[in-house]
Amino acid sequence: MPRTIATHATFAWSISRCHIRSDFGSCFLRRPAPRHRFSRNIENGKVLMTTSKKLMPRQTVPDLKLELAGGGTWSLAQENPDNFVLLIFYRGWHCPICRKYLLDAQSRQYDLQRRGVRVIAISTDDRDRAEESKKRWGLDRLDIAYGLSLDQARDWGLYVSTSRGPTTTGVEEPPKFNEPGLFLVKPDKTLYYASIQSAPFARSQISEVLQSLDFILGNDYPARGEVSLDQA
């Protein structure tokens, strides 16, 4: 099996200077922020390099225009929510954890709408698999977009996995697919919040998102994490 080593790197590694912190008496080196995330996939003695981008809060996110299960198209550029668009990137029809997660999102959709949030679920699944998810999982009230390309997944900073065969549901994993991600995007199409996983576990729960939205909207709380390390 391939051996994968996840690393963070920069195109130009440089060390600015050494800073002395009087409170700890320690010396640490500063370097530029990683602008791309590299993965080294080692297979049959060969090293294959792939990259994914890191989105920054308060900056414009990549545009998306995708087909919807059940018909129609969805475009991020055409979304005009009162407060946010909630983009839920899920692994696909093969993932039983995704089923539970999307059903929870659907059940809380009214609460999200009351807070001015539009919801869309997205995956690299093809049309047939997306239609299966919508029908068999009972997602009749949740928009399911399909056909996300691997390049688009990497543009959003998502991790990409290869197939391990059938899952516990008996459904075959596709050759390559995106891992989960959750994003809150403002009406001006800038990033407010991002949560990205390299595996299907430990995702941001929708109930916690709702609680966070109450605080964000009630306190006009700004997007955080907007400073890259080379600006610190």
C-alpha positions as CSV (number, residue, x, y, z in Angstrom):
1,M,0.0,0.0,0.0
2,P,1.2,3.6,-0.6
3,R,2.7,5.3,2.3
4,T,1.6,8.9,2.7
5,I,3.5,11.6,4.6
6,A,1.5,14.9,5.1
7,T,3.8,17.9,5.3
8,H,3.6,21.7,5.3
9,A,6.1,23.5,3.2
10,T,6.7,26.8,1.3
11,F,8.1,27.4,-2.2
12,A,10.9,29.5,-0.8
13,W,12.0,28.6,2.7
14,S,13.7,31.5,4.4
15,I,14.6,32.4,8.0
16,S,14.2,36.1,8.8
17,R,15.9,36.3,12.2
18,C,16.0,34.9,15.6
19,H,13.9,36.5,18.3
20,I,14.5,36.3,22.0
21,R,11.5,36.1,24.2
22,S,12.3,37.4,27.7
23,D,9.4,35.7,29.4
24,F,10.6,32.2,28.4
25,G,14.2,33.0,27.6
26,S,13.8,31.0,24.4
27,C,14.9,31.5,20.9
28,F,12.7,30.7,17.9
29,L,12.9,31.0,14.2
30,R,10.3,32.7,12.1
31,R,9.5,31.6,8.5
32,P,6.9,32.6,5.9
33,A,3.5,31.1,6.1
34,P,2.8,27.9,4.1
35,R,0.9,28.9,1.0
36,H,0.4,25.4,-0.3
37,R,0.1,22.1,1.5
38,F,2.2,19.3,0.1
39,S,1.6,15.6,0.3
40,R,4.3,13.1,-0.5
41,N,2.8,9.8,-1.7
42,I,5.5,7.1,-1.7
43,E,4.5,4.2,-3.9
44,N,6.8,1.6,-5.5
45,G,9.8,3.7,-4.6
46,K,8.5,6.8,-6.4
47,V,7.6,10.1,-4.7
48,L,4.6,11.8,-6.1
49,M,4.0,15.4,-5.0
50,T,0.5,17.0,-4.8
51,T,-0.5,20.4,-3.5
52,S,-3.6,22.0,-2.1
53,K,-4.2,25.6,-1.3
54,K,-4.8,27.3,2.0
55,L,-7.8,29.7,2.0
56,M,-7.5,32.8,4.2
57,P,-10.3,34.4,6.2
58,R,-11.6,37.7,4.8
59,Q,-10.3,36.9,1.4
60,T,-12.4,35.9,-1.6
61,V,-13.0,32.1,-2.0
62,P,-12.9,30.2,-5.3
63,D,-16.1,30.3,-7.3
64,L,-18.1,27.1,-7.7
65,K,-20.8,26.1,-10.2
66,L,-22.1,22.6,-10.0
67,E,-25.0,20.4,-11.0
68,L,-27.7,19.4,-8.4
69,A,-29.1,16.0,-7.7
70,G,-32.7,16.0,-8.8
71,G,-32.0,18.6,-11.5
72,G,-30.8,22.2,-11.8
73,T,-27.5,23.9,-11.1
74,W,-26.0,25.7,-8.1
75,S,-23.7,28.7,-8.3
76,L,-21.9,30.2,-5.3
77,A,-21.7,33.5,-7.3
78,Q,-25.5,33.7,-7.4
79,E,-26.0,33.0,-3.7
80,N,-27.2,36.1,-1.8
81,P,-27.9,35.0,1.8
82,D,-28.6,37.4,4.6
83,N,-25.5,36.3,6.5
84,F,-23.7,33.2,5.2
85,V,-23.6,30.3,2.8
86,L,-22.7,27.1,4.6
87,L,-20.8,24.8,2.3
88,I,-20.6,21.2,3.6
89,F,-18.1,19.1,1.6
90,Y,-18.9,15.4,2.2
91,R,-17.0,12.3,1.1
92,G,-19.8,10.7,-1.0
93,W,-22.4,8.0,-1.3
94,H,-20.0,5.4,0.1
95,C,-19.6,7.2,3.5
96,P,-22.1,6.1,6.3
97,I,-20.8,8.9,8.6
98,C,-21.7,11.5,5.9
99,R,-25.2,10.1,5.8
100,K,-25.7,10.8,9.5
101,Y,-24.1,14.2,9.2
102,L,-26.2,15.4,6.2
103,L,-29.4,14.2,7.8
104,D,-28.5,16.2,10.9
105,A,-27.8,19.3,8.7
106,Q,-31.2,18.8,6.9
107,S,-33.0,18.5,10.2
108,R,-31.5,21.8,11.4
109,Q,-31.9,23.6,8.1
110,Y,-34.9,25.7,9.4
111,D,-32.8,26.9,12.3
112,L,-30.0,27.8,9.9
113,Q,-32.4,29.7,7.6
114,R,-33.7,31.7,10.6
115,R,-30.1,32.9,11.1
116,G,-29.8,33.9,7.5
117,V,-27.7,30.9,6.4
118,R,-28.1,29.0,3.1
119,V,-26.9,25.4,3.0
120,I,-25.4,23.3,0.2
121,A,-23.8,19.8,0.4
122,I,-21.0,19.1,-2.2
123,S,-18.9,16.1,-3.2
124,T,-16.8,14.7,-6.0
125,D,-19.5,12.0,-6.6
126,D,-20.9,11.7,-10.1
127,R,-24.6,12.2,-10.9
128,D,-25.7,8.6,-10.2
129,R,-24.0,8.4,-6.8
130,A,-25.3,11.8,-5.8
131,E,-28.9,10.8,-6.8
132,E,-28.5,7.6,-4.7
133,S,-27.4,9.7,-1.7
134,K,-30.3,12.1,-2.1
135,K,-32.9,9.3,-2.5
136,R,-31.7,6.6,-0.2
137,W,-30.6,8.9,2.6
138,G,-33.9,10.8,2.5
139,L,-32.3,14.2,1.7
140,D,-35.4,15.6,0.0
141,R,-35.0,19.1,1.7
142,L,-31.2,19.5,1.3
143,D,-29.5,20.6,-1.9
144,I,-26.9,18.1,-3.0
145,A,-24.3,19.3,-5.6
146,Y,-22.1,16.8,-7.4
147,G,-19.2,16.7,-9.8
148,L,-16.7,18.6,-7.8
149,S,-13.3,18.1,-9.5
150,L,-10.2,17.2,-7.7
151,D,-8.6,20.5,-8.8
152,Q,-11.6,22.3,-7.3
153,A,-11.3,20.3,-4.1
154,R,-7.6,21.3,-3.8
155,D,-8.5,24.9,-4.5
156,W,-10.6,24.8,-1.4
157,G,-7.8,23.2,0.6
158,L,-9.6,19.9,0.9
159,Y,-7.7,16.6,1.5
160,V,-8.1,13.9,-1.2
161,S,-8.1,10.2,-0.6
162,T,-7.8,7.1,-2.7
163,S,-10.1,4.1,-2.7
164,R,-9.8,1.3,-0.1
165,G,-12.6,-0.7,-1.7
166,P,-16.1,-1.3,-0.2
167,T,-17.0,0.5,3.0
168,T,-19.1,-1.0,5.8
169,T,-22.2,-0.2,3.8
170,G,-20.9,-2.4,0.9
171,V,-20.6,0.6,-1.4
172,E,-17.3,0.9,-3.3
173,E,-15.2,4.0,-2.7
174,P,-14.5,5.9,-5.9
175,P,-10.8,5.9,-7.1
176,K,-10.3,9.4,-5.6
177,F,-12.6,11.6,-3.5
178,N,-12.5,14.6,-1.2
179,E,-12.4,14.4,2.5
180,P,-14.8,16.6,4.6
181,G,-14.8,20.3,4.9
182,L,-17.1,23.0,6.3
183,F,-17.0,26.6,5.3
184,L,-19.0,29.7,6.2
185,V,-18.9,32.2,3.3
186,K,-20.2,35.8,3.6
187,P,-22.5,37.4,1.0
188,D,-19.5,39.2,-0.5
189,K,-17.9,35.8,-1.1
190,T,-15.1,36.1,1.4
191,L,-14.3,33.4,3.8
192,Y,-15.5,33.7,7.4
193,Y,-14.8,30.2,8.8
194,A,-13.2,27.0,7.7
195,S,-13.0,23.5,9.2
196,I,-11.1,20.8,7.2
197,Q,-10.6,17.1,8.1
198,S,-8.3,14.5,6.6
199,A,-10.6,11.7,7.7
200,P,-14.4,11.3,8.2
201,F,-14.2,11.7,12.0
202,A,-14.4,14.6,14.5
203,R,-16.3,17.1,12.3
204,S,-17.8,20.4,13.3
205,Q,-21.2,19.5,14.5
206,I,-24.2,21.5,13.1
207,S,-25.5,22.1,16.7
208,E,-22.2,23.8,17.6
209,V,-22.3,25.8,14.4
210,L,-25.8,27.1,15.4
211,Q,-24.5,28.1,18.8
212,S,-21.5,29.8,17.2
213,L,-23.7,31.7,14.8
214,D,-25.8,33.1,17.7
215,F,-22.6,34.5,19.2
216,I,-21.2,35.8,15.9
217,L,-24.4,37.5,14.8
218,G,-25.2,38.8,18.3
219,N,-21.8,40.4,18.8
220,D,-20.9,41.3,15.2
221,Y,-17.8,39.1,15.7
222,P,-15.3,39.4,12.8
223,A,-13.6,36.5,10.9
224,R,-10.4,35.4,12.7
225,G,-7.2,33.9,11.5
226,E,-6.7,36.5,8.8
227,V,-3.0,37.1,9.5
228,S,-0.5,34.9,7.7
229,L,2.7,33.9,9.6
230,D,4.9,36.1,7.4
231,Q,2.8,39.1,8.5
232,A,2.9,38.3,12.2
